[in-house]
Structures are given as structure tokens and as C-alpha cells.
Amino acid sequence: MQDKSKAWSGRFNEPVAELVKRYTASVEFDQRLAEFDIQGSLAHARMLGAQGIIGTDDVAAIERGLGEILEEIRAGQFEWLLDLEDVHLNIEKRLTDKVGDAGKRLHTGRSRNDQVATDVRLWLRATVDDVLTRIRNLQISLLDLAEQHADTVMPGFTHLQVAQPVTFGHHLLAYYEMLKRDAERFADARKRINRLPLGAAALAGTSYPIDREAVARALGFDGVCENSLDAVSDRDFAIEFTAAAALVMTHLSRFSEELILWSSPRFGFIDIADRFCTGSSIMPQKKNPDVPELVRGKTGRVNGHLVALLTLMKSQPLAYNKDNQEDKEGLFDTADTLLVTLEIYADMLRGITVDKAAMRQAAAEGFATATDLADYLVKKGLPFRDAHEAVARAVRAAVDKGCDIADLGLVELQAFSSLVADDVFEVLTLEGSLASRNHIGGTAPEQVRKAIARARQQLG
């Protein structure tokens, strides 16, 4: 017995099993492509009409019917049927119910293979534009906070050990630079996303006299996919988006780790606004940095989607295979996770308060200006390796005395090098150390302010 509900039922002698129907259907998640499916169908129908492949009356009926369906979807009144497998067949069936044979003519010259590839690219293009807007908003939050703390001294770390003094503003600008590269990656990926697959049909193109370039122009694509096999079968554009998303999440995961550490009483550098934290059900004193902790966790989720997509594609022969249906859930979840993370992060940074005294106290510990003393000796004529050795011995002496290098007297410091003079204490101050790094990319407050100004000009 044939299953008349299927667009392809004529080939089969028995209906699809209920379990198989549920296993193979995608309508529960791909219905989010509905508006883009309609957008692509309208452009396709108008091209068919312009080429004389279908009549003008059919085009008008299709436009009217799809317009009504779009209103139903937006109003939440559209009934999605599992029997119709996916977003495409659900919309086509509803269109046929509304406008009759004209709805059946819409699929002329195309396949669900090139149709879904087009829908995903249209959706992903819009998503990239949203991502870029939210990255920009986060960058502005970073710049605002950095500007407030262009002079705020904090310890810079390597190996999570105190290394050299930096300003908090300079530290924040490192994440601005990461996000700048992230935005560049998405903008570049958008160029490859913005190619039209429609017209490739199932895999070999179509015998109808279609005008793919006209459809590309109507939908705002930069051009067409120039090989029909490639157009329907590859998902590298989705992988590229997910890879770029994984890098953003990795950057924000690193930042989150620092926010978590800094908000701990052991550091006490910052306080995260209460609206981004939770308490404990048993320990009344607790204030847990849940948002940055979840960003760390969700980074693993996005990374997992990237690996899943790569694995999905790694052994598929040309052209389209049903495996590709599995691209959407991970891709959709990646976009959803990234978008909400960017939005909440921008707001969270606006709710951070800084304990300047705690940062300064930490910078004063751990011999943060030891490198400045070595540079001082080099400028006096001592070879760097000898200067390094002399300062290392001075640090060891300070450790034994339980004090900082700056607390050693002039005579004590001169015991490690006769080149030490009264002016040595100028370079051993935190402010002196910061001010000496006065070049592009350096941590001097003057350079931090210049970097912020450049960044604001770049963002426009």
C-alpha cells in the first residue's frame, strides 16, 4: 500500500514504518528555517515565471500562498506534521492546499538537496550578521572598562606567577584584540557562505532554462556555487562557522577563568554584579560566579559540535547523503550558544567593579619589577645575561629577608653590581615600570589610551 502523504511515494509499495518516520524526520528542528525557505521559494518561483517555465498566474498564486503561510508561521498557527518529514515538504503541502496545482509547480527545477543548502546558507548569513553585531557590543563594553582603568596597576602573569606590572586596561585590551580577529574570521567566512546552491537540483543541475544568477541577485548572494555536486553535498561553510564560534568561546572561556579567579577572595581583584551570580543552598556566605563558569562549560559544548560536524563529513562520497541532515542541530545549538554568550558577556562586563588597591598590592608582590632592574643595568652597560644573573641574586637576597627588591638599600643593591646608583629606585616603582613600556602594544597608560582611541575609530 502506498503512502500518499509522501512526495516520493510512487516508487514504494509499503508505507514507512512509524519508528523510521520518527528517526528520519527533521521537522522538529529544521522548522526554524521556515522563513528562509519561503524567501528562497519566492525567488525561485519568480525566476521560473521570468523564464517562462511556469505561468504568471502560477507565480501570483505561489506568492499569495507563501505570504499567507508566512503569516501563519509568525503567528504560531502553522501545523507542523511529522508525516511530511521536513520544513520544505510541510510548506509545500500547505501551499498546495491553498493554491492547488500552482503549488505543485513550485518545485520545478529544484530538489530538496539544493533547497536545504540554500535555506541553511540564508539562515547562517543572517546569523553571522547578528554575531558580528554582538561581538562589536562586547568590544565596546571591553573598551569602556579598559578606559576606566588605563592607569590601574595589576600584576601580569606568566605560568600564573607574578611576572611584570601591567595595567588592567592593557589586560582587557588583549581580549579586544582576540575578538577583533574573531570578527574578521566571521566576516571572511560570510563571503563563502554567501554563495547560492539553488539550481544545482539533486546533484547534476536541471534541464530547465533557469537563471541562477537572477536568483542569486534576488536573494543577495555574491554569486552562485559553480559546481552542482559541490553545491548540494558540502557543509564546509557550516564547519567554518562552527570553528569560528569555537574560537570565540575559547577566548571567552579564558577570560571567564580569569574572572572566576579574580573574584575569589584569594585574589579579590573584582566583584561581579549579583545579577550574574548565585548563592549556595547550604553556605550563606557564598557568591558563585555562575555565568563565567557556564561559559567555560558551554565552550566544551561548542567544541563538541565542531568535532561532530567534521566527523559527519569526513567519509561522505559525493553527492548528497542523508547524513547531512545531522548538520543542523549542532549548528543551530552552536549559534544559539554563541549569541546568548556574547550578549550576556557584554552586560556582565558593565557590572564589574574593580578593587584597585587589591590589584596594586598584588602587583607589589612577587618581585614584579625585577626585569626593570635588569634593563636598568643593561642601559648602564652591563651585558643582559650578566644583568639577569645579578638581579637573580638580588631577588634571592630579598626572599631571604622577606622583602621586595625595592626595600633593599642602595648599598645592598650595589653589592650585586657596582653600576647601581641613586636613580635605581625610580625604575623599581610600579608606575616607573609601566611608564617605561611606552611603545605601540606596550602597557604604558599613554599607550593604553592610544590603543583605546584606535579601537573606537576602528569600530566606527
C-alpha positions as CSV (number, residue, x, y, z in Angstrom):
1,M,0.0,0.0,0.0
2,Q,1.4,3.4,-1.0
3,D,1.8,6.2,1.5
4,K,0.2,9.1,-0.5
5,S,1.4,11.7,2.0
6,K,4.9,11.4,0.7
7,A,6.2,13.5,-2.2
8,W,8.1,10.4,-3.4
9,S,5.5,7.7,-2.6
10,G,5.0,6.5,-6.1
11,R,8.2,4.4,-6.0
12,F,7.3,2.4,-2.9
13,N,4.9,-0.5,-2.2
14,E,4.5,0.0,1.5
15,P,4.5,2.9,3.9
16,V,7.4,4.0,6.1
17,A,7.4,2.3,9.5
18,E,6.4,4.6,12.3
19,L,9.8,4.3,14.1
20,V,11.7,5.0,10.9
21,K,9.4,8.0,10.3
22,R,10.3,9.5,13.6
23,Y,14.0,8.6,13.2
24,T,14.4,10.2,9.8
25,A,12.2,13.3,10.2
26,S,13.8,16.6,10.8
27,V,10.8,18.9,11.0
28,E,11.1,19.2,14.8
29,F,14.3,21.2,14.4
30,D,14.6,22.4,10.8
31,Q,11.3,24.3,11.0
32,R,13.4,27.2,12.2
33,L,14.5,27.6,8.6
34,A,10.9,28.3,7.5
35,E,11.1,32.0,6.8
36,F,14.3,31.4,4.8
37,D,12.7,28.5,2.9
38,I,9.9,30.8,1.9
39,Q,12.3,33.6,0.9
40,G,14.2,31.1,-1.3
41,S,11.0,29.7,-2.8
42,L,9.7,33.2,-3.7
43,A,12.9,34.0,-5.6
44,H,12.8,30.6,-7.3
45,A,9.1,31.0,-8.3
46,R,9.7,34.5,-9.7
47,M,12.7,33.2,-11.7
48,L,10.6,30.3,-13.1
49,G,8.0,32.9,-14.2
50,A,10.5,35.2,-15.7
51,Q,12.0,32.3,-17.7
52,G,8.6,31.2,-18.9
53,I,8.9,27.8,-17.2
54,I,5.7,28.4,-15.2
55,G,2.9,30.9,-15.9
56,T,2.4,34.3,-14.4
57,D,-0.8,33.2,-12.8
58,D,1.0,30.4,-11.1
59,V,3.7,32.8,-9.8
60,A,1.0,35.1,-8.4
61,A,-0.8,32.2,-6.7
62,I,2.5,31.0,-5.2
63,E,3.4,34.5,-3.9
64,R,-0.1,34.8,-2.3
65,G,0.0,31.4,-0.8
66,L,3.5,31.7,0.6
67,G,2.6,35.1,2.1
68,E,-0.3,33.6,3.9
69,I,1.8,30.7,5.1
70,L,4.5,33.1,6.4
71,E,1.8,34.9,8.4
72,E,0.6,31.6,9.9
73,I,4.1,30.7,10.9
74,R,4.8,34.0,12.5
75,A,1.5,33.8,14.4
76,G,2.3,30.3,15.6
77,Q,-0.7,28.9,13.8
78,F,1.1,26.7,11.3
79,E,0.6,23.0,11.9
80,W,3.9,21.1,11.5
81,L,3.3,17.5,10.5
82,L,5.8,14.7,11.3
83,D,4.5,12.7,8.3
84,L,5.8,15.4,6.0
85,E,9.4,14.9,7.2
86,D,10.9,18.4,7.0
87,V,10.2,22.1,6.7
88,H,10.2,22.0,2.9
89,L,7.5,19.4,2.4
90,N,5.4,20.9,5.2
91,I,5.4,24.3,3.5
92,E,4.9,22.8,0.0
93,K,1.9,20.7,1.2
94,R,0.3,23.7,2.8
95,L,0.9,25.8,-0.3
96,T,-0.7,23.1,-2.5
97,D,-3.7,23.0,-0.1
98,K,-4.1,26.8,-0.6
99,V,-3.4,27.3,-4.3
100,G,-3.7,23.9,-5.9
101,D,-1.6,22.9,-8.9
102,A,0.4,26.1,-8.8
103,G,1.9,24.9,-5.5
104,K,2.9,21.6,-7.2
105,R,4.7,23.6,-9.9
106,L,6.9,25.4,-7.4
107,H,9.4,22.6,-7.1
108,T,10.1,22.6,-10.8
109,G,13.9,22.8,-11.5
110,R,15.0,22.2,-7.9
111,S,15.5,19.5,-5.4
112,R,15.3,19.4,-1.6
113,N,19.1,18.9,-1.8
114,D,19.8,22.4,-3.2
115,Q,16.8,23.8,-1.4
116,V,18.1,22.9,2.1
117,A,21.6,24.1,1.2
118,T,20.2,27.4,0.2
119,D,18.0,27.7,3.3
120,V,20.9,27.0,5.7
121,R,23.1,29.5,3.9
122,L,20.4,32.2,4.1
123,W,19.9,31.5,7.8
124,L,23.6,31.3,8.5
125,R,24.3,34.6,6.7
126,A,21.8,36.3,8.9
127,T,23.2,34.6,12.0
128,V,26.8,35.8,11.1
129,D,25.5,39.4,10.8
130,D,23.9,39.0,14.3
131,V,27.1,37.5,15.7
132,L,29.2,40.4,14.3
133,T,26.8,43.0,15.9
134,R,27.1,41.2,19.3
135,I,30.9,40.9,19.1
136,R,31.0,44.7,18.5
137,N,28.8,45.3,21.5
138,L,31.1,43.2,23.6
139,Q,34.2,45.0,22.3
140,I,32.6,48.3,23.3
141,S,32.0,47.0,26.8
142,L,35.7,46.0,27.0
143,L,36.8,49.4,25.8
144,D,34.6,51.2,28.3
145,L,36.0,49.2,31.2
146,A,39.6,49.5,29.9
147,E,39.3,53.2,29.6
148,Q,38.2,53.5,33.3
149,H,41.3,51.5,34.2
150,A,44.0,52.7,31.8
151,D,46.2,53.6,34.9
152,T,45.1,50.8,37.3
153,V,48.1,48.7,38.2
154,M,47.8,44.9,38.4
155,P,50.2,42.0,38.2
156,G,50.8,40.5,34.8
157,F,51.3,36.8,35.0
158,T,53.1,34.0,33.2
159,H,52.6,30.4,34.4
160,L,50.1,32.1,36.8
161,Q,53.1,33.6,38.6
162,V,53.6,37.3,39.0
163,A,55.8,38.4,36.1
164,Q,55.7,42.2,35.4
165,P,53.3,45.0,36.2
166,V,50.6,45.9,33.6
167,T,47.6,48.0,33.7
168,F,44.1,46.4,33.9
169,G,43.1,48.4,30.9
170,H,46.0,46.8,28.9
171,H,45.0,43.3,30.1
172,L,41.4,43.9,28.9
173,L,42.6,45.1,25.5
174,A,44.2,41.7,24.9
175,Y,40.6,40.3,24.7
176,Y,39.6,43.2,22.5
177,E,42.3,42.0,20.0
178,M,41.1,38.4,20.2
179,L,37.5,39.5,19.5
180,K,38.8,41.7,16.6
181,R,40.3,38.6,15.0
182,D,37.1,36.6,15.7
183,A,35.1,39.3,13.9
184,E,37.5,39.1,11.0
185,R,37.0,35.4,10.8
186,F,33.3,35.6,10.7
187,A,33.3,38.4,8.1
188,D,35.6,36.3,6.0
189,A,33.5,33.1,6.4
190,R,30.4,35.1,5.4
191,K,31.9,35.5,1.9
192,R,32.0,31.7,1.4
193,I,28.6,31.3,3.0
194,N,27.1,33.8,0.6
195,R,27.0,31.6,-2.5
196,L,23.8,30.3,-4.0
197,P,23.4,26.5,-4.3
198,L,19.9,26.7,-5.7
199,G,19.8,25.5,-9.3
200,A,22.1,22.6,-8.6
201,A,18.9,20.5,-8.2
202,A,19.6,17.0,-6.8
203,L,23.2,16.8,-7.9
204,A,23.6,17.4,-11.7
205,G,21.8,20.7,-12.4
206,T,18.5,20.8,-14.3
207,S,17.3,20.6,-17.9
208,Y,15.1,23.6,-17.4
209,P,16.4,27.0,-18.7
210,I,16.8,28.5,-15.3
211,D,18.6,31.8,-14.4
212,R,20.7,31.1,-11.3
213,E,22.4,34.5,-11.4
214,A,19.0,36.2,-11.2
215,V,18.0,34.2,-8.1
216,A,21.4,35.0,-6.5
217,R,20.8,38.7,-7.1
218,A,17.3,38.5,-5.7
219,L,18.5,36.8,-2.5
220,G,21.5,39.0,-2.0
221,F,24.1,36.3,-2.7
222,D,27.5,37.4,-4.1
223,G,27.4,34.6,-6.7
224,V,26.5,31.0,-7.3
225,C,28.1,27.7,-6.3
226,E,29.8,26.8,-9.6
227,N,29.7,23.0,-9.3
228,S,26.4,21.3,-8.8
229,L,27.9,18.3,-7.0
230,D,29.8,20.5,-4.5
231,A,26.8,22.8,-4.1
232,V,24.5,20.2,-2.6
233,S,27.0,18.0,-0.8
234,D,29.5,20.0,1.2
235,R,28.9,21.7,4.5
236,D,32.3,23.3,4.9
237,F,30.7,26.7,5.3
238,A,28.8,25.3,8.4
239,I,32.1,23.8,9.7
240,E,33.9,27.1,9.2
241,F,31.2,29.0,11.1
242,T,31.4,26.5,14.0
243,A,35.1,26.7,14.0
244,A,35.0,30.5,14.3
245,A,32.4,30.1,17.0
246,A,34.6,27.7,18.9
247,L,37.4,30.2,18.9
248,V,35.2,32.9,20.3
249,M,34.0,30.6,23.0
250,T,37.6,29.6,23.7
251,H,38.6,33.2,24.1
252,L,35.7,33.9,26.4
253,S,36.4,30.7,28.3
254,R,39.9,32.0,29.0
255,F,38.5,35.4,30.1
256,S,36.0,33.6,32.3
257,E,38.7,31.6,34.1
258,E,40.3,34.9,35.0
259,L,37.1,36.5,36.1
260,I,36.5,33.5,38.4
261,L,40.0,33.7,39.8
262,W,39.9,37.5,40.3
263,S,36.5,37.4,42.0
264,S,37.8,34.8,44.5
265,P,38.7,36.2,48.0
266,R,42.2,34.8,47.4
267,F,42.6,37.5,44.6
268,G,39.8,39.9,45.4
269,F,40.5,42.0,42.3
270,I,37.0,42.3,41.1
271,D,33.4,41.9,42.1
272,I,30.8,40.6,39.6
273,A,27.3,42.1,39.9
274,D,24.9,40.0,41.8
275,R,22.6,39.5,38.8
276,F,25.2,37.3,37.2
277,C,25.9,35.2,40.3
278,T,24.1,32.7,42.6
279,G,24.4,31.6,46.2
280,S,24.7,28.3,47.9
281,S,21.8,26.3,49.4
282,I,23.9,25.4,52.4
283,M,26.7,28.1,52.8
284,P,25.1,31.5,53.3
285,Q,28.4,33.4,52.6
286,K,28.8,32.1,49.0
287,K,28.6,34.2,45.9
288,N,29.2,31.9,42.9
289,P,30.3,33.3,39.5
290,D,27.8,31.1,37.6
291,V,27.8,32.9,34.3
292,P,31.6,32.7,33.7
293,E,31.6,29.1,34.9
294,L,28.9,28.2,32.4
295,V,30.7,30.0,29.6
296,R,33.6,27.6,30.3
297,G,31.3,24.7,30.2
298,K,29.4,25.8,27.1
299,T,32.7,26.1,25.3
300,G,33.1,22.4,25.5
301,R,29.7,22.0,24.0
302,V,30.5,24.2,21.0
303,N,33.9,22.5,20.6
304,G,32.0,19.2,20.5
305,H,29.7,20.4,17.8
306,L,32.7,21.3,15.7
307,V,34.2,17.8,16.1
308,A,30.8,16.3,15.3
309,L,30.5,18.3,12.0
310,L,34.0,17.4,10.9
311,T,33.3,13.7,11.7
312,L,29.9,13.9,9.9
313,M,31.6,15.0,6.6
314,K,34.9,13.1,6.8
315,S,33.8,9.9,4.8
316,Q,30.8,11.0,2.7
317,P,31.1,10.3,-1.0
318,L,29.7,12.8,-3.5
319,A,27.0,14.0,-3.7
320,Y,24.2,14.5,-1.1
321,N,23.7,11.9,1.7
322,K,21.1,11.7,4.4
323,D,24.0,12.1,6.9
324,N,23.8,15.8,6.1
325,Q,20.5,16.1,8.0
326,E,22.7,15.8,11.1
327,D,24.4,19.1,10.5
328,K,21.6,21.3,11.7
329,E,21.1,20.5,15.4
330,G,24.7,21.1,16.3
331,L,24.9,24.1,14.0
332,F,21.7,25.6,15.5
333,D,22.9,25.0,19.0
334,T,26.3,26.5,18.3
335,A,24.7,29.7,17.0
336,D,22.2,29.9,19.9
337,T,25.0,29.3,22.5
338,L,27.3,31.8,20.9
339,L,24.7,34.6,20.5
340,V,23.5,34.4,24.1
341,T,27.0,34.2,25.5
342,L,28.1,37.3,23.6
343,E,25.0,39.2,24.8
344,I,25.3,38.2,28.5
345,Y,29.1,38.8,28.5
346,A,28.7,42.4,27.2
347,D,26.2,43.1,30.0
348,M,28.3,41.3,32.7
349,L,31.4,43.5,31.9
350,R,29.2,46.5,32.6
351,G,28.5,45.1,36.0
352,I,32.1,44.6,37.1
353,T,33.7,46.7,39.9
354,V,37.4,46.7,40.5
355,D,39.4,46.8,43.7
356,K,42.3,48.9,42.6
357,A,44.1,48.6,46.0
358,A,43.9,44.8,45.9
359,M,45.3,44.8,42.3
360,R,48.1,47.2,43.3
361,Q,49.0,45.2,46.4
362,A,49.3,42.0,44.3
363,A,51.5,43.8,41.8
364,A,53.8,44.9,44.6
365,E,54.4,41.2,45.5
366,G,56.4,38.6,43.6
367,F,59.3,41.0,42.6
368,A,57.3,42.3,39.5
369,T,59.9,44.9,38.8
370,A,62.9,42.6,38.7
371,T,63.1,42.8,34.9
372,D,63.1,46.6,35.1
373,L,66.2,46.3,37.3
374,A,67.9,44.1,34.7
375,D,67.0,46.6,32.0
376,Y,68.4,49.4,34.1
377,L,71.8,47.6,34.4
378,V,71.8,46.8,30.7
379,K,71.3,50.5,29.9
380,K,74.3,51.2,32.2
381,G,76.4,49.0,30.0
382,L,76.2,45.5,31.6
383,P,75.5,42.6,29.2
384,F,72.0,41.3,29.6
385,R,73.0,37.8,30.7
386,D,75.2,39.3,33.4
387,A,72.4,41.7,34.4
388,H,70.0,38.8,34.6
389,E,72.4,36.9,37.0
390,A,72.9,40.0,39.2
391,V,69.2,40.6,39.6
392,A,68.5,36.9,40.3
393,R,71.0,37.1,43.2
394,A,69.3,40.3,44.4
395,V,65.9,38.5,44.3
396,R,67.3,35.6,46.3
397,A,68.6,38.1,48.9
398,A,65.2,39.8,49.1
399,V,63.5,36.4,49.5
400,D,65.8,35.6,52.4
401,K,65.0,38.9,54.0
402,G,61.3,38.6,53.3
403,C,61.1,41.9,51.5
404,D,60.8,43.3,47.9
405,I,63.8,44.3,45.8
406,A,62.8,48.0,46.2
407,D,63.1,47.6,50.0
408,L,66.8,46.6,49.8
409,G,69.1,49.5,50.5
410,L,71.3,51.1,47.9
411,V,74.4,49.6,49.5
412,E,72.8,46.1,49.4
413,L,71.9,46.5,45.7
414,Q,75.4,47.8,44.8
415,A,76.8,44.5,46.2
416,F,75.2,42.8,43.2
417,S,76.5,45.4,40.7
418,S,78.7,48.5,41.0
419,L,76.6,50.1,38.3
420,V,73.7,50.6,40.6
421,A,73.2,54.3,41.6
422,D,70.7,56.5,43.4
423,D,68.4,56.6,40.4
424,V,67.8,52.8,40.6
425,F,64.7,53.3,42.8
426,E,62.9,55.2,40.0
427,V,62.8,52.0,37.9
428,L,61.8,49.8,40.8
429,T,58.4,51.6,41.3
430,L,55.3,50.1,39.7
431,E,54.5,53.4,37.9
432,G,58.0,53.6,36.6
433,S,57.8,50.1,35.2
434,L,54.5,50.8,33.4
435,A,55.7,54.2,32.0
436,S,58.8,52.6,30.6
437,R,56.8,50.4,28.2
438,N,55.8,53.4,26.2
439,H,55.6,51.9,22.6
440,I,52.7,50.6,20.5
441,G,51.4,47.5,22.1
442,G,53.0,48.3,25.4
443,T,51.3,48.6,28.8
444,A,52.2,52.3,29.5
445,P,48.9,54.1,30.3
446,E,49.6,56.6,27.5
447,Q,49.8,53.6,25.0
448,V,46.6,52.1,26.5
449,R,44.7,55.2,25.9
450,K,46.0,55.5,22.4
451,A,45.0,51.8,21.7
452,I,41.5,52.5,23.0
453,A,41.2,55.5,20.7
454,R,42.3,53.4,17.7
455,A,39.9,50.7,18.6
456,R,37.0,53.1,18.9
457,Q,37.9,54.5,15.5
458,Q,38.0,51.0,14.0
459,L,34.6,50.2,15.4
460,G,33.2,53.4,14.0
